[in-house]
Amino acid sequence: MPSSSPATPAGLPGDIARRRAKLGLLVLAIALPLSWWLFSRLEPIWDRIMPLEGLPFMGAATLLGAALAIAPLAAGIGFLLAVWFGVDSVYLPRRAAHGPLLDRLIVALAMVVWFSPTLFAIAAAGRGLYEGRIHFVRPPRDYLLATDPIAFWQGVGFWLIMAGLFGFLAWRYWRPRLFPGSAAQD
C-alpha cells in the first residue's frame, strides 16, 4: 500500500554539506569540553584507578588512555570537518538561504584556518630575523646569526619555503571558490 505522504528529496548538495558541518560542530561541542574535563581531572581519576588490581586496573587504565587519546582527536576532526563542509555548503547549491552574514563568517573562519600554517611559518621566520636566532625543537637547536650565519639563513629559508608551500596548498584550495572563472583556465 503506497504511503500518503509525499517522498522527501534527499536535499541539495549544499544542504547536505551544511548538515555535515553541523554534525562536525556537534562533535566539537561534545569532545572539546570532555577533553578539557578529562585532562583537568586526570589526577583524581587516576587516584581512583591506581588501587585497582589485575583485570579491573587494566580495563580502567585502558579506557582512560583511550578517552585521553580519542576525545582531543575527535574535537580536532570535528572542527576540521565543520570547516570543510561549512565551506562546501557556501559554494554548493542549496535550498535554504542561511544569509550572507553566516556565509561570510564561515568563509572568513575557514580562510584563517587554511592560511594559519602559512602565517605561522612567516611569523617564525620573522621572529628569527628580529631575534637573530632560529630555534628548532627536534632536535633542539638554536642557530644564531652572530655565530653561525649559514645555518641561521638556512633556517630562515626553511621557514619561508614552508610558508610558500603551505600558502600554495591553501591557495589551490581557495582559488576555484573565490575566483571560479580563473580556476577554469587550468
Order of alpha helices (4+ residues) and beta strands (2+ residues): alpha-alpha-alpha-alpha-beta-beta-alpha-alpha
